[in-house]
Amino acid sequence: MATRGKARWVRGLGVAMVGLASLATFAAAPGCAEDETMLYVRAIVPPTRGCGFDGTVDVNVITLTWGMLDWSCKKEYSANVLVANTMQRNASNEIRRTDANRIQIQTIEVNAVLPGGAVVAYDLPATAVIEPADGNTPGYAVLNVPLLPYRKIEYSRIPGTGLVKQVDFEIRVKGKTLGGREITSGTFLFPVRIGEGILGAGGGEAGATGTCVGQDFYYADPNTCPNPGQ
């Protein structure tokens, strides 16, 4: 019953099961030489341990289509950003040991678009090496970052009224191939709905809890909140 309750909440939150290999076919096809198809943000994936991700990225990975943040429990939004490299491996096994098409991630650029259109822009440090694609299957990495850093935006200063205010996060990932080519992804949009007391146990189903307390899933114990009332 707990699993079923969680599944219903996951559907309500907005998640998708994606076939990563098949969806990447177009991006990896010959002739698509734009940087925005060589490195791209595929999705935001829900956490598997704490606020991080230690699962396997495969055709059955679950992704979020939007997030929720309970400001009365947590003052930042943690995101696991799934990034793909569609550049092909070098054919030579000898070259492959130091493949020039591996990408070293360096920075994530964020524009937080508030209701009404005002923008708060900032960069997030991030590091990972993403392997090149094998055929039509991209190389993947999951970057755990504070998409909304601790109190970067004060809830009281987000325009709008009502229980929930939505902030749209425009995300771009920047890096460099081991061959020395700088590369930037296209923009990925991820909305987060922010409110106070919106994820407390009173509104949830039994067992419908996540591992990152205060965001995305209902939590049962306010004592587990990382920074309530601060």
C-alpha positions as CSV (number, residue, x, y, z in Angstrom):
1,M,0.0,0.0,0.0
2,A,2.9,2.4,0.8
3,T,4.4,1.8,-2.6
4,R,1.1,2.3,-4.3
5,G,0.5,5.6,-2.4
6,K,3.9,6.8,-3.3
7,A,3.3,6.0,-7.0
8,R,0.1,8.1,-7.0
9,W,1.9,11.0,-5.5
10,V,4.7,10.6,-8.0
11,R,2.2,10.8,-10.9
12,G,0.7,13.9,-9.3
13,L,4.0,15.6,-9.0
14,G,4.7,15.0,-12.7
15,V,7.2,12.4,-13.6
16,A,8.1,10.6,-16.8
17,M,9.6,7.2,-17.7
18,V,12.0,7.9,-20.5
19,G,13.7,5.6,-23.1
20,L,17.0,7.4,-23.0
21,A,18.7,5.5,-25.8
22,S,15.9,5.9,-28.3
23,L,15.3,9.6,-27.5
24,A,18.9,10.4,-28.1
25,T,19.0,8.9,-31.7
26,F,18.2,12.2,-33.4
27,A,20.7,14.2,-31.3
28,A,23.5,11.7,-32.1
29,A,22.8,11.5,-35.8
30,P,25.4,12.6,-38.4
31,G,24.9,16.2,-39.6
32,C,23.7,17.5,-36.2
33,A,26.9,19.4,-35.4
34,E,25.5,22.1,-33.1
35,D,27.0,22.2,-29.6
36,E,23.4,22.2,-28.2
37,T,23.0,18.6,-29.4
38,M,26.4,17.4,-28.4
39,L,25.9,18.3,-24.7
40,Y,22.4,18.7,-23.4
41,V,20.4,18.5,-20.2
42,R,18.0,15.6,-20.5
43,A,16.0,15.9,-17.2
44,I,16.0,16.3,-13.5
45,V,15.9,13.0,-11.6
46,P,14.5,12.5,-8.1
47,P,16.9,11.7,-5.3
48,T,17.7,8.1,-4.2
49,R,19.7,8.8,-1.1
50,G,19.4,12.0,0.9
51,C,19.2,14.8,-1.7
52,G,21.6,13.0,-4.1
53,F,21.4,10.3,-6.7
54,D,23.2,7.0,-6.6
55,G,21.0,5.0,-8.9
56,T,21.5,3.6,-12.4
57,V,20.8,5.8,-15.5
58,D,19.1,3.5,-18.0
59,V,15.9,3.3,-20.1
60,N,13.7,3.0,-17.0
61,V,15.0,6.1,-15.1
62,I,12.3,8.2,-13.5
63,T,12.5,12.0,-14.2
64,L,10.6,14.9,-12.7
65,T,8.7,17.3,-14.9
66,W,8.5,19.9,-12.1
67,G,9.4,20.2,-8.5
68,M,7.9,21.4,-5.2
69,L,9.7,23.2,-2.3
70,D,8.2,23.6,1.2
71,W,9.7,26.9,2.4
72,S,8.6,26.2,6.0
73,C,10.9,23.1,5.9
74,K,13.7,23.8,3.5
75,K,15.2,27.0,2.1
76,E,16.9,25.6,-1.0
77,Y,16.0,23.2,-3.8
78,S,18.5,20.4,-4.5
79,A,18.5,19.0,-8.1
80,N,20.0,16.0,-9.7
81,V,20.7,17.2,-13.3
82,L,20.9,14.5,-15.9
83,V,23.4,15.6,-18.6
84,A,24.1,13.7,-21.9
85,N,27.1,13.7,-24.2
86,T,26.2,12.6,-27.8
87,M,29.7,13.0,-29.2
88,Q,31.0,9.7,-30.7
89,R,33.9,7.7,-29.3
90,N,37.0,7.6,-31.3
91,A,37.2,4.4,-33.3
92,S,40.7,3.4,-32.2
93,N,41.0,1.4,-29.0
94,E,44.4,3.0,-28.5
95,I,43.0,6.5,-28.7
96,R,40.0,5.6,-26.6
97,R,42.1,5.4,-23.4
98,T,42.2,9.2,-23.6
99,D,39.2,9.9,-25.7
100,A,39.2,13.5,-26.8
101,N,35.3,13.5,-26.8
102,R,35.0,13.0,-23.1
103,I,33.5,16.2,-21.7
104,Q,34.6,17.8,-18.4
105,I,31.7,19.7,-16.9
106,Q,32.8,23.0,-15.3
107,T,29.8,25.2,-14.6
108,I,26.0,25.3,-14.6
109,E,24.4,28.6,-15.5
110,V,21.0,29.3,-14.0
111,N,18.4,32.0,-14.7
112,A,15.7,31.9,-12.0
113,V,12.7,33.6,-13.7
114,L,10.2,34.9,-11.1
115,P,6.5,35.5,-11.6
116,G,6.2,38.7,-13.6
117,G,9.5,38.1,-15.5
118,A,12.2,39.4,-13.2
119,V,15.4,37.2,-13.5
120,V,17.9,36.2,-10.8
121,A,21.1,34.9,-12.6
122,Y,23.9,32.9,-11.0
123,D,26.5,30.2,-11.8
124,L,26.8,26.9,-9.9
125,P,30.1,25.1,-9.7
126,A,29.8,21.5,-10.9
127,T,32.3,18.8,-12.0
128,A,32.0,15.5,-13.8
129,V,33.5,13.7,-16.7
130,I,30.9,12.4,-19.2
131,E,31.9,9.6,-21.5
132,P,31.2,9.8,-25.2
133,A,28.3,8.1,-26.9
134,D,28.3,4.4,-27.9
135,G,26.4,4.4,-31.2
136,N,23.0,6.0,-30.5
137,T,23.4,5.7,-26.7
138,P,24.8,8.9,-25.1
139,G,27.2,9.0,-22.2
140,Y,25.5,10.3,-19.1
141,A,26.3,12.0,-15.8
142,V,24.1,13.1,-12.9
143,L,25.2,16.4,-11.3
144,N,23.8,17.1,-7.8
145,V,23.6,20.9,-7.3
146,P,21.6,23.4,-5.2
147,L,19.5,24.6,-8.1
148,L,18.1,27.2,-5.8
149,P,21.0,27.8,-3.3
150,Y,20.2,28.4,0.3
151,R,18.1,31.5,0.6
152,K,19.3,32.8,-2.8
153,I,15.7,34.0,-3.2
154,E,13.6,35.0,-0.3
155,Y,10.1,33.5,-0.5
156,S,8.5,36.7,0.8
157,R,10.1,38.6,-2.2
158,I,8.7,36.3,-4.9
159,P,5.9,38.2,-6.6
160,G,2.4,36.8,-6.4
161,T,-0.2,35.7,-3.9
162,G,-1.8,32.4,-3.0
163,L,-0.5,29.2,-1.5
164,V,2.1,28.4,-4.2
165,K,4.4,30.6,-6.3
166,Q,6.2,29.2,-9.3
167,V,9.8,30.0,-10.2
168,D,11.0,28.8,-13.7
169,F,14.7,27.7,-13.7
170,E,16.5,28.0,-17.0
171,I,19.6,25.7,-16.9
172,R,22.6,25.6,-19.2
173,V,25.6,23.4,-18.6
174,K,29.1,24.4,-19.7
175,G,32.2,22.3,-20.1
176,K,35.2,21.4,-22.3
177,T,36.1,18.3,-24.1
178,L,39.4,16.6,-23.3
179,G,40.4,17.7,-26.8
180,G,40.1,21.3,-25.7
181,R,36.8,22.3,-27.2
182,E,34.6,24.5,-25.1
183,I,31.0,23.4,-25.3
184,T,27.7,24.7,-23.9
185,S,24.3,23.0,-23.8
186,G,21.0,24.5,-24.8
187,T,18.6,25.8,-22.2
188,F,16.6,23.4,-20.1
189,L,13.5,24.7,-18.3
190,F,12.5,23.3,-14.9
191,P,9.7,24.9,-12.9
192,V,9.6,24.7,-9.1
193,R,6.5,25.5,-7.2
194,I,7.3,27.1,-3.8
195,G,5.0,27.5,-0.8
196,E,4.9,27.2,3.0
197,G,3.5,24.1,4.6
198,I,2.5,22.6,1.3
199,L,4.2,19.2,1.8
200,G,3.4,18.5,5.4
201,A,2.1,15.1,6.4
202,G,-1.5,16.3,6.7
203,G,-2.0,16.5,3.0
204,G,-0.2,13.3,1.9
205,E,-0.8,9.6,1.5
206,A,0.7,7.0,3.8
207,G,4.2,6.1,2.6
208,A,4.3,8.9,0.0
209,T,7.7,10.2,1.2
210,G,10.9,11.0,-0.5
211,T,14.5,11.0,0.6
212,C,15.2,14.8,0.4
213,V,13.0,16.2,3.2
214,G,11.2,19.4,2.3
215,Q,10.9,19.0,-1.4
216,D,9.0,17.1,-4.0
217,F,7.4,14.5,-1.7
218,Y,5.3,14.7,1.5
219,Y,7.3,14.4,4.8
220,A,5.9,13.0,8.0
221,D,8.2,14.4,10.7
222,P,8.9,18.2,10.9
223,N,11.9,17.4,13.1
224,T,13.7,16.1,10.0
225,C,13.5,19.5,8.3
226,P,17.0,20.8,7.6
227,N,16.3,24.5,8.3
228,P,12.7,25.1,9.5
229,G,11.8,28.7,10.4
230,Q,15.3,30.0,9.7
